[in-house]
Amino acid sequence: MHPPRLLRREMLLCFIPSFALCFAAASATLTGRDLAAALGRGGYVILMRHAQSPDTPPVTARSEAQNIKHERQLDETGRNTARTMGEAFQHLQIPVGEVLSSPTYRALETARLAHFPSPETFEELGDAGKSMSPARGNTRGDWLRSRVARLPKAGTNTVIITHYPNISEAFHGDAKDLSEGEALVYRPDGEGGATLIGRVKIEDWSKLGSTR
């Protein structure tokens, strides 16, 4: 007897490299107030692209003082949406525990302007100087899947800020058309897997409390 169609679909979504991980499609996608309420209780991993940034570093005269390596930095829209996102987290009482970030300036700037807790940086979340190039052997994807599968500290959510190639390597189907600043919300199951339960554009966090 063949397994039910839904079970077959989830079986196909399992990815098992050298460690056992299974990521299932969302059985019930949450939006609006339902998503805000769930995040308010904690227990989720918010995996996001950094906020909007031009494709090239700024000219010296426009480089921010803290941008000592003269990297790409957020533009005005990116800065404004990062701040607004942080304000929405506070208004909606979404608790943030650990923050993991790419070491790039634009990712750290996103966390700083959102007033998230001080992030811990990881090279595996960086762009390796090749913003749109996949890593050989999918090592960044493997590492990111393992971190998304970890349960957050009790009563909090974990925020991970990285780049599109990293997210695409780890969650190719989920990351389709993911815009700058957009987040994928996962629910780890505590057994090495996680389920996608929501997706939020950076400019839409402030709307969660007023929509269904």
C-alpha positions as CSV (number, residue, x, y, z in Angstrom):
1,M,0.0,0.0,0.0
2,H,1.3,3.4,-1.0
3,P,1.5,6.1,1.8
4,P,-1.1,8.9,1.6
5,R,-0.4,11.7,-0.9
6,L,0.3,14.3,1.9
7,L,2.7,12.0,3.7
8,R,4.5,11.2,0.4
9,R,4.9,15.0,-0.2
10,E,6.4,15.5,3.3
11,M,8.7,12.5,2.8
12,L,10.0,14.1,-0.4
13,L,10.7,17.3,1.5
14,C,13.1,15.6,4.0
15,F,16.7,16.3,3.5
16,I,19.2,13.9,5.2
17,P,22.9,14.7,4.8
18,S,25.5,13.4,7.3
19,F,23.1,14.4,10.1
20,A,19.3,13.6,10.3
21,L,17.2,16.6,9.6
22,C,13.7,16.8,8.2
23,F,12.0,20.0,7.2
24,A,8.3,19.8,6.4
25,A,6.1,22.2,4.4
26,A,3.8,24.2,6.6
27,S,0.7,22.3,7.6
28,A,-1.0,25.6,8.5
29,T,0.5,28.9,7.5
30,L,0.0,31.6,10.1
31,T,-0.6,35.3,9.2
32,G,-1.5,38.6,10.8
33,R,-2.6,38.5,14.4
34,D,-2.4,34.7,14.6
35,L,1.3,34.8,13.6
36,A,2.0,37.7,16.0
37,A,0.3,35.8,18.9
38,A,2.4,32.7,18.1
39,L,5.6,34.6,18.1
40,G,4.6,36.4,21.3
41,R,4.8,33.0,23.0
42,G,8.2,32.3,21.7
43,G,9.6,29.0,20.3
44,Y,10.2,30.1,16.7
45,V,13.2,30.8,14.4
46,I,13.0,34.0,12.3
47,L,15.3,33.5,9.3
48,M,15.7,36.8,7.4
49,R,17.7,38.5,4.6
50,H,19.3,41.7,5.7
51,A,17.4,44.9,4.9
52,Q,17.6,46.7,1.6
53,S,21.1,47.5,0.4
54,P,22.6,48.7,-2.9
55,D,24.6,46.2,-4.9
56,T,27.9,48.1,-4.5
57,P,29.7,49.8,-1.6
58,P,29.1,53.5,-1.1
59,V,31.5,56.1,-2.3
60,T,33.8,57.2,0.6
61,A,31.9,60.4,1.2
62,R,28.7,58.5,1.8
63,S,30.2,55.6,3.9
64,E,29.0,55.5,7.4
65,A,31.5,56.1,10.1
66,Q,31.2,52.6,11.6
67,N,31.6,51.0,8.1
68,I,35.4,50.9,8.5
69,K,35.9,48.1,5.9
70,H,33.9,50.2,3.3
71,E,31.4,47.4,2.7
72,R,28.0,47.5,1.3
73,Q,25.6,49.3,3.7
74,L,21.8,49.8,4.0
75,D,20.2,52.5,1.9
76,E,17.6,54.8,3.3
77,T,14.8,52.4,2.7
78,G,16.8,49.6,4.4
79,R,17.5,51.7,7.4
80,N,13.9,52.9,7.8
81,T,12.4,49.4,7.4
82,A,14.9,47.9,9.9
83,R,13.9,50.5,12.5
84,T,10.2,50.0,11.8
85,M,10.6,46.2,12.1
86,G,12.2,46.6,15.5
87,E,9.5,49.0,16.7
88,A,6.9,46.4,15.5
89,F,8.6,43.7,17.5
90,Q,8.4,45.9,20.6
91,H,4.8,46.9,20.0
92,L,3.7,43.3,19.4
93,Q,5.8,42.0,22.3
94,I,7.7,39.5,20.2
95,P,10.5,38.3,22.5
96,V,13.9,37.9,20.8
97,G,16.6,35.8,22.5
98,E,19.6,34.8,20.5
99,V,20.5,36.8,17.3
100,L,22.8,35.1,14.8
101,S,24.2,37.3,12.0
102,S,26.4,37.4,9.0
103,P,29.6,39.3,9.8
104,T,28.9,41.7,6.9
105,Y,28.2,45.3,7.8
106,R,24.7,45.4,6.2
107,A,23.5,42.4,8.2
108,L,24.9,43.8,11.5
109,E,23.4,47.2,10.7
110,T,20.0,45.5,10.2
111,A,20.2,44.0,13.7
112,R,21.5,47.3,15.3
113,L,18.8,49.5,13.8
114,A,16.1,47.0,14.8
115,H,17.4,47.2,18.4
116,F,17.8,43.4,18.6
117,P,20.1,41.9,21.3
118,S,23.8,42.0,20.4
119,P,24.2,39.4,17.6
120,E,26.8,36.6,17.5
121,T,28.4,36.5,14.1
122,F,29.2,33.3,12.1
123,E,31.2,33.0,8.9
124,E,28.7,30.4,7.7
125,L,26.1,33.2,7.6
126,G,28.4,35.4,5.6
127,D,28.6,35.9,1.8
128,A,32.2,35.0,1.5
129,G,32.6,38.1,-0.7
130,K,30.5,36.5,-3.4
131,S,27.0,37.7,-2.7
132,M,25.2,35.7,-5.3
133,S,27.4,32.6,-5.5
134,P,26.5,29.2,-3.8
135,A,29.1,27.6,-1.6
136,R,30.8,24.5,-2.8
137,G,29.4,21.3,-1.3
138,N,26.4,23.2,0.1
139,T,28.2,23.6,3.5
140,R,26.5,26.8,4.3
141,G,23.1,25.3,3.6
142,D,23.8,22.3,5.8
143,W,25.0,24.5,8.7
144,L,22.0,26.8,8.4
145,R,19.5,24.0,8.4
146,S,21.1,22.6,11.6
147,R,20.8,26.1,13.3
148,V,17.1,26.6,12.3
149,A,16.3,23.1,13.8
150,R,17.5,24.2,17.2
151,L,14.9,25.1,19.8
152,P,15.2,28.8,21.0
153,K,15.7,29.6,24.6
154,A,12.4,29.2,26.6
155,G,9.9,32.0,25.9
156,T,12.0,33.6,23.2
157,N,12.5,33.5,19.4
158,T,15.8,33.2,17.6
159,V,16.6,35.7,14.8
160,I,19.0,34.7,12.1
161,I,20.2,37.5,9.7
162,T,22.0,36.4,6.5
163,H,22.0,36.5,2.7
164,Y,19.8,35.1,0.0
165,P,22.3,32.6,-1.3
166,N,22.7,31.1,2.2
167,I,18.9,30.8,2.6
168,S,18.4,29.4,-0.8
169,E,21.0,26.7,-0.3
170,A,19.3,25.6,2.9
171,F,15.7,26.1,1.9
172,H,15.5,26.4,-1.8
173,G,11.8,26.0,-2.2
174,D,10.8,28.2,0.7
175,A,13.2,31.0,-0.4
176,K,11.7,31.5,-3.8
177,D,11.3,35.2,-4.6
178,L,12.5,36.1,-1.1
179,S,13.0,39.9,-1.0
180,E,15.6,41.9,1.0
181,G,14.5,42.1,4.6
182,E,11.9,39.4,4.2
183,A,11.7,36.6,6.8
184,L,10.8,32.9,6.9
185,V,9.4,31.8,10.2
186,Y,10.1,28.2,11.3
187,R,8.9,26.1,14.2
188,P,11.6,23.7,15.4
189,D,10.2,20.4,16.7
190,G,13.0,19.7,19.1
191,E,13.9,16.5,17.3
192,G,16.1,17.9,14.5
193,G,13.4,19.2,12.2
194,A,11.5,22.4,11.6
195,T,8.3,23.5,9.8
196,L,7.8,26.7,7.9
197,I,4.7,28.4,9.4
198,G,4.9,31.9,8.0
199,R,6.6,34.5,5.8
200,V,6.8,38.2,6.5
201,K,8.1,41.1,4.4
202,I,10.1,43.5,6.4
203,E,7.6,46.4,5.8
204,D,4.7,44.2,7.0
205,W,5.7,43.5,10.6
206,S,3.9,46.6,11.7
207,K,0.7,45.3,10.1
208,L,0.6,41.9,11.9
209,G,-1.4,43.2,14.9
210,S,-4.2,44.6,12.7
211,T,-4.7,41.9,10.2
212,R,-6.0,38.3,10.2
